[in-house]
Amino acid sequence: MEFSARKNFRWRLLPFGRWRLAWTSFARRQARIVAASDAARIFYPLPPEQAYRRQKPCIKKAPPEFYPAIDRLCSMPASPPPGGVATFDEACAIGGGVLLTRDGEIIAESLTNSDDTQQFKPFSRLGGGLTIRIWPLRPIRFLSGETIYLRQFWDGNYGHWLVELLPRIAIAAQFCDVTQCRIVVTAKTGGMSRVYLDSLALFGVKPEQIVGMRRGPMIFERLHYPLPVSQHPWVKSPRAIELLESLPEKLGAKRDGPKRLYVTRNSGKSRRLTNEKDILSLLRPLGFVSVDPGRLSFADQLRIFAGAELIVGNCGAGLTSLVFSPRGVGVFALTSPFMQDDFFWDLTDLKQGRFFSLHGEATDPARRSKSDFSIDVAAFKAMLPEFLAEAG
């Protein structure tokens, strides 16, 4: 079997057990990028979603340059990507989620979230385009049968997986039998591996169907690719949010948990809130219960967030579980000066809730968004009554 790409690639695939041996020869040159709808053997479009608008949030002590961006976002509608499912024969995946056709063309939608990435093997971004680098003689894993591809850059993060990728299994299910397909995700261990298993199980996917893929190339006999439904961090799919809202009921979770939550991330290694005890001393008398999503299973997160009407928390992936809360949820984010509020503000708006945010002071500015930080307790205390009145 031979793949060619207008002198860019040449892959010669030879039997090698469950793998194939690939010999490649191509120069360092610009890659051709094409839309999935143009390159696919079959393309199933989705009905377009309506644009939506955001309401102005209450954000205090953010860097001055943040506020013009907030005004711009409030002044223009958010238009979700059109979406759809593209089916390819003998497609190849490589790196952090990039898809190649059998002719060596790069699928444009598979570059989602890679804008700030200068190098992602075997590609590098030079001069405004993508340059392909030479592969050596190496074995390439080959998956026969039908596969659904659920990968993109940053998909190992809980928040990205939940909002940007998990809803796409439901999209794929509209056009193919999910129970008869392998499901390709990024290979992870520990907590995220469990999240993949537990969240996909809600859509009828069994553990033996899930295939973890690393950065090395993999070729698929028949590949179904549900296209991105969001544009991080500014735009999300209202349909995807509605789907995620339905998961607590699908799990059988009752919405009888705590109504007020404080979400911590101090068990992690970065962006810890150094004076969290002072914040909790103000919240606990008001009925807020502290939870650490990093120590909870996916099912437990669904159950705990399902009843939450008010959420205060440190900006991080665990806060994304607010999507399981009832419509109208109020969110008060605490964050460092280097973290923008766009993702959680947008998510809260799609939940028809009210978003507040207070930026703190970094303890190690050189670490930027990974730095621990502290919050001005007096400023938090001053904002709290407004938050309880407007969001409660």
C-alpha positions as CSV (number, residue, x, y, z in Angstrom):
1,M,0.0,0.0,0.0
2,E,1.4,3.4,-0.9
3,F,0.3,6.9,0.2
4,S,1.5,10.0,-1.7
5,A,1.0,13.7,-1.3
6,R,2.1,15.7,-4.3
7,K,5.7,15.1,-3.6
8,N,5.3,16.0,0.1
9,F,5.0,12.5,1.5
10,R,5.6,9.0,0.5
11,W,4.6,6.2,2.9
12,R,5.2,2.6,2.0
13,L,3.3,0.3,4.4
14,L,4.4,-3.3,4.8
15,P,2.8,-5.9,7.1
16,F,4.4,-5.8,10.6
17,G,2.0,-7.8,12.9
18,R,-0.7,-5.4,14.2
19,W,1.5,-2.6,13.0
20,R,2.8,-1.5,9.6
21,L,6.3,-0.6,8.7
22,A,6.4,2.9,7.1
23,W,9.1,4.3,5.0
24,T,8.8,8.0,4.4
25,S,10.6,10.4,2.1
26,F,9.7,14.0,1.9
27,A,11.4,17.3,2.0
28,R,11.0,20.0,4.7
29,R,8.3,22.0,3.0
30,Q,4.9,23.6,3.4
31,A,1.9,21.3,4.1
32,R,-1.4,21.7,2.3
33,I,-4.3,22.3,4.7
34,V,-7.9,21.5,3.7
35,A,-11.3,21.6,5.3
36,A,-12.7,18.3,6.5
37,S,-15.8,18.8,4.4
38,D,-13.7,19.1,1.2
39,A,-11.4,16.1,1.9
40,A,-13.7,13.5,3.4
41,R,-15.1,10.6,1.5
42,I,-18.5,11.3,3.2
43,F,-19.4,14.4,5.1
44,Y,-22.5,14.8,7.3
45,P,-23.2,18.5,8.2
46,L,-25.0,19.5,11.3
47,P,-27.8,22.1,11.4
48,P,-26.2,25.5,12.3
49,E,-26.5,26.8,15.8
50,Q,-27.7,30.3,16.5
51,A,-25.2,32.9,17.7
52,Y,-25.5,34.0,21.3
53,R,-24.4,37.1,23.2
54,R,-22.7,37.4,26.6
55,Q,-23.8,39.7,29.4
56,K,-21.2,41.9,31.0
57,P,-19.5,40.2,34.0
58,C,-18.4,41.7,37.3
59,I,-14.6,41.5,37.2
60,K,-12.4,43.3,39.7
61,K,-8.6,43.9,40.0
62,A,-7.8,42.4,36.6
63,P,-4.9,43.8,34.6
64,P,-6.0,46.9,32.7
65,E,-5.6,45.3,29.3
66,F,-8.3,42.8,30.2
67,Y,-11.2,45.3,30.3
68,P,-11.1,46.4,26.6
69,A,-11.2,42.7,25.6
70,I,-14.2,42.2,27.9
71,D,-16.0,45.1,26.2
72,R,-15.3,43.7,22.8
73,L,-16.6,40.3,23.7
74,C,-19.8,41.9,25.0
75,S,-20.3,43.9,21.9
76,M,-20.2,41.0,19.4
77,P,-22.2,37.8,19.1
78,A,-20.5,34.4,19.5
79,S,-21.0,32.0,16.6
80,P,-20.3,28.3,17.2
81,P,-18.5,26.3,14.5
82,P,-20.9,24.6,12.1
83,G,-19.9,21.1,13.1
84,G,-20.5,17.8,11.4
85,V,-18.9,14.3,11.0
86,A,-16.3,13.6,8.3
87,T,-15.5,10.0,7.3
88,F,-12.1,9.1,5.8
89,D,-10.6,5.9,4.4
90,E,-7.0,5.2,5.5
91,A,-6.5,8.5,7.4
92,C,-3.4,9.1,9.6
93,A,-3.1,10.8,13.0
94,I,0.1,12.2,14.4
95,G,1.3,14.5,17.2
96,G,-1.2,16.2,19.5
97,G,-4.2,15.4,17.3
98,V,-3.4,16.4,13.7
99,L,-5.2,14.4,11.1
100,L,-3.8,13.7,7.6
101,T,-5.7,12.3,4.6
102,R,-4.4,9.4,2.5
103,D,-3.1,12.1,0.2
104,G,-1.1,13.7,2.9
105,E,-3.3,16.8,3.4
106,I,-3.8,18.2,6.8
107,I,-7.4,18.5,8.1
108,A,-7.8,22.1,9.1
109,E,-10.2,21.4,12.0
110,S,-7.7,19.0,13.6
111,L,-5.4,22.0,14.3
112,T,-7.9,23.4,16.8
113,N,-6.1,24.9,19.9
114,S,-2.7,24.7,18.2
115,D,-2.5,28.4,17.3
116,D,0.1,29.2,20.0
117,T,2.1,26.0,19.4
118,Q,5.2,26.6,17.4
119,Q,6.3,23.0,17.2
120,F,4.2,19.9,17.3
121,K,5.9,16.8,15.9
122,P,6.3,16.2,13.0
123,F,5.2,19.8,12.1
124,S,6.5,23.2,12.9
125,R,4.9,26.6,12.3
126,L,7.2,28.7,10.2
127,G,6.5,31.8,8.2
128,G,2.7,31.7,8.8
129,G,2.3,28.1,7.5
130,L,3.0,24.5,8.6
131,T,6.3,22.8,7.7
132,I,6.6,19.0,7.7
133,R,9.7,17.4,9.0
134,I,11.1,14.0,7.9
135,W,10.1,10.8,9.6
136,P,12.5,8.0,9.9
137,L,11.9,4.3,9.0
138,R,9.5,3.3,11.8
139,P,6.6,1.0,12.7
140,I,3.2,2.7,12.5
141,R,0.2,1.3,14.4
142,F,-2.7,0.4,12.1
143,L,-6.3,0.1,13.3
144,S,-8.7,-1.9,11.2
145,G,-12.4,-1.5,11.1
146,E,-14.3,1.6,12.1
147,T,-12.9,4.3,14.5
148,I,-14.2,7.5,16.0
149,Y,-11.5,10.1,16.6
150,L,-11.8,12.2,19.8
151,R,-8.5,14.0,20.0
152,Q,-7.2,17.6,19.7
153,F,-4.6,19.8,21.4
154,W,-5.0,20.1,25.2
155,D,-7.5,17.2,25.3
156,G,-5.7,15.8,28.4
157,N,-7.1,18.6,30.4
158,Y,-10.4,17.8,32.2
159,G,-12.1,21.1,31.2
160,H,-11.2,20.8,27.5
161,W,-12.2,17.1,27.4
162,L,-15.6,17.9,29.1
163,V,-16.7,20.9,27.0
164,E,-14.9,20.4,23.7
165,L,-14.6,16.7,23.1
166,L,-17.0,14.5,25.1
167,P,-20.1,16.0,23.4
168,R,-18.7,15.0,20.0
169,I,-19.3,11.3,20.8
170,A,-23.1,12.1,20.8
171,I,-22.6,13.9,17.4
172,A,-20.9,10.8,16.0
173,A,-23.7,8.6,17.3
174,Q,-26.1,10.4,15.0
175,F,-24.3,8.9,11.9
176,C,-22.6,5.7,13.0
177,D,-23.1,2.9,15.5
178,V,-20.8,3.9,18.4
179,T,-21.0,0.5,20.0
180,Q,-19.3,-1.0,16.9
181,C,-16.4,1.5,16.7
182,R,-13.2,1.9,18.5
183,I,-12.9,5.2,20.2
184,V,-9.4,6.9,20.0
185,V,-8.5,9.3,22.8
186,T,-5.1,10.7,23.9
187,A,-3.2,8.1,26.0
188,K,-3.4,9.1,29.7
189,T,-2.9,7.5,33.0
190,G,-4.3,8.1,36.4
191,G,-7.3,10.4,36.9
192,M,-7.8,11.5,33.3
193,S,-7.8,7.8,32.1
194,R,-10.6,7.1,34.5
195,V,-12.5,10.2,33.3
196,Y,-12.3,8.9,29.7
197,L,-13.7,5.6,30.8
198,D,-16.5,6.9,33.0
199,S,-17.7,9.7,30.8
200,L,-17.7,7.7,27.6
201,A,-19.6,4.9,29.4
202,L,-22.6,7.3,29.7
203,F,-22.8,7.0,25.9
204,G,-22.6,3.2,25.8
205,V,-18.9,3.0,25.2
206,K,-17.2,-0.1,26.8
207,P,-13.6,0.1,28.1
208,E,-12.4,-2.4,25.5
209,Q,-13.5,0.0,22.7
210,I,-11.2,2.8,23.9
211,V,-7.8,3.1,22.4
212,G,-5.2,5.4,23.9
213,M,-3.0,7.1,21.3
214,R,0.4,8.8,21.9
215,R,2.2,11.2,19.6
216,G,3.5,8.6,17.2
217,P,1.6,8.1,14.0
218,M,-1.4,5.8,13.7
219,I,-3.3,4.9,10.5
220,F,-7.0,4.0,10.5
221,E,-8.8,1.9,7.9
222,R,-12.1,3.8,8.3
223,L,-12.2,7.0,10.5
224,H,-15.2,9.0,11.7
225,Y,-14.2,12.5,12.8
226,P,-16.8,14.6,14.6
227,L,-15.6,18.2,14.0
228,P,-14.9,20.7,16.8
229,V,-18.0,22.3,18.4
230,S,-16.2,25.1,20.2
231,Q,-13.4,27.7,19.7
232,H,-11.4,27.9,22.9
233,P,-11.8,30.0,24.9
234,W,-14.3,32.4,23.5
235,V,-17.0,30.2,21.9
236,K,-18.9,27.1,23.0
237,S,-21.7,25.1,21.5
238,P,-25.1,25.6,23.2
239,R,-26.1,22.1,22.1
240,A,-23.0,20.7,23.8
241,I,-23.8,22.5,27.0
242,E,-27.4,21.1,26.9
243,L,-26.1,17.6,26.4
244,L,-23.7,17.9,29.4
245,E,-26.5,19.3,31.5
246,S,-28.4,16.1,30.9
247,L,-25.7,13.8,32.2
248,P,-26.6,13.9,35.9
249,E,-30.1,12.5,35.0
250,K,-28.5,9.9,32.7
251,L,-26.4,8.8,35.7
252,G,-29.4,8.8,38.0
253,A,-27.9,11.6,40.1
254,K,-30.4,13.6,42.2
255,R,-30.0,17.3,42.5
256,D,-30.1,17.2,46.3
257,G,-26.4,17.9,47.1
258,P,-25.0,21.1,48.5
259,K,-26.5,24.3,47.1
260,R,-23.3,26.3,47.7
261,L,-19.9,25.0,46.8
262,Y,-16.3,26.3,47.2
263,V,-14.0,24.6,44.6
264,T,-10.4,24.3,45.7
265,R,-7.3,23.3,43.7
266,N,-4.8,23.6,46.5
267,S,-4.0,19.9,46.3
268,G,-2.4,20.6,43.0
269,K,1.1,21.8,42.1
270,S,0.3,25.2,40.6
271,R,-2.0,28.2,40.9
272,R,-2.8,27.5,44.6
273,L,-4.6,30.1,46.6
274,T,-2.1,30.9,49.5
275,N,-4.7,32.5,51.8
276,E,-7.5,30.1,51.1
277,K,-8.2,29.7,54.8
278,D,-9.2,33.4,55.0
279,I,-11.6,33.0,52.1
280,L,-13.2,29.9,53.6
281,S,-13.6,31.6,57.0
282,L,-16.0,34.0,55.2
283,L,-17.8,31.3,53.1
284,R,-18.4,28.5,55.6
285,P,-20.8,30.5,57.8
286,L,-22.8,31.2,54.7
287,G,-23.3,27.5,54.0
288,F,-20.5,26.9,51.4
289,V,-19.1,23.4,51.3
290,S,-15.5,22.9,50.2
291,V,-14.9,20.3,47.4
292,D,-11.7,19.2,45.6
293,P,-12.7,17.9,42.2
294,G,-9.2,16.5,41.6
295,R,-9.9,14.0,44.4
296,L,-13.3,13.0,43.1
297,S,-14.4,10.5,40.5
298,F,-16.3,11.7,37.4
299,A,-19.5,10.4,38.8
300,D,-19.0,12.1,42.1
301,Q,-18.4,15.4,40.4
302,L,-21.7,15.0,38.5
303,R,-23.5,14.3,41.8
304,I,-22.0,17.1,43.8
305,F,-22.3,19.8,41.2
306,A,-25.8,18.8,40.1
307,G,-27.5,20.7,42.8
308,A,-25.1,23.7,43.2
309,E,-26.7,27.1,42.7
310,L,-23.8,29.2,43.9
311,I,-20.1,28.3,43.2
312,V,-17.0,30.1,44.4
313,G,-13.7,28.7,43.3
314,N,-10.2,28.9,42.1
315,C,-10.0,29.1,38.2
316,G,-9.0,25.7,36.9
317,A,-10.2,22.6,35.1
318,G,-12.2,21.4,38.1
319,L,-14.4,24.4,38.0
320,T,-15.7,23.2,34.6
321,S,-18.1,20.8,36.4
322,L,-20.3,23.9,36.9
323,V,-21.8,22.8,33.6
324,F,-23.7,20.0,35.5
325,S,-25.3,22.6,37.8
326,P,-28.8,24.0,37.3
327,R,-29.5,26.8,34.9
328,G,-29.0,30.2,36.5
329,V,-25.9,29.1,38.5
330,G,-23.9,31.9,40.0
331,V,-20.1,31.7,39.7
332,F,-17.5,33.7,41.6
333,A,-14.0,32.9,40.3
334,L,-10.8,33.6,42.2
335,T,-7.7,33.8,40.0
336,S,-4.2,35.1,39.4
337,P,-3.4,38.2,37.4
338,F,-2.3,36.0,34.5
339,M,-5.5,34.1,34.0
340,Q,-8.2,35.5,31.9
341,D,-11.9,34.9,32.7
342,D,-13.1,34.2,29.2
343,F,-13.6,30.4,29.4
344,F,-15.6,30.3,32.6
345,W,-17.4,33.6,32.0
346,D,-18.6,32.2,28.6
347,L,-19.6,28.9,30.2
348,T,-21.6,30.7,32.9
349,D,-23.4,32.8,30.4
350,L,-24.4,29.7,28.4
351,K,-25.8,28.5,31.7
352,Q,-27.8,31.7,32.0
353,G,-26.0,32.5,35.2
354,R,-24.1,35.5,36.6
355,F,-20.3,35.6,36.6
356,F,-18.1,37.4,39.1
357,S,-14.3,37.4,39.3
358,L,-11.6,38.8,41.5
359,H,-8.0,38.7,40.5
360,G,-5.2,38.3,43.1
361,E,-1.5,38.9,43.3
362,A,1.0,36.3,42.0
363,T,3.6,35.0,44.5
364,D,6.0,34.2,41.7
365,P,5.3,36.3,38.6
366,A,8.0,34.5,36.6
367,R,5.8,31.4,36.6
368,R,2.9,33.5,35.1
369,S,-0.3,31.4,35.0
370,K,1.3,28.6,37.0
371,S,2.1,30.9,39.9
372,D,0.4,30.5,43.3
373,F,-1.5,33.7,44.3
374,S,-3.3,35.4,47.1
375,I,-6.6,37.3,47.1
376,D,-7.3,40.6,48.7
377,V,-9.6,39.5,51.5
378,A,-11.1,42.9,52.0
379,A,-12.0,43.2,48.3
380,F,-13.5,39.7,48.4
381,K,-15.6,40.6,51.4
382,A,-16.8,43.7,49.7
383,M,-17.9,41.8,46.5
384,L,-19.6,38.9,48.4
385,P,-22.9,40.6,49.2
386,E,-23.3,41.8,45.6
387,F,-22.6,38.2,44.4
388,L,-25.1,36.7,46.8
389,A,-27.8,39.3,45.9
390,E,-27.4,39.1,42.1
391,A,-26.5,35.4,41.7
392,G,-28.4,33.9,44.6
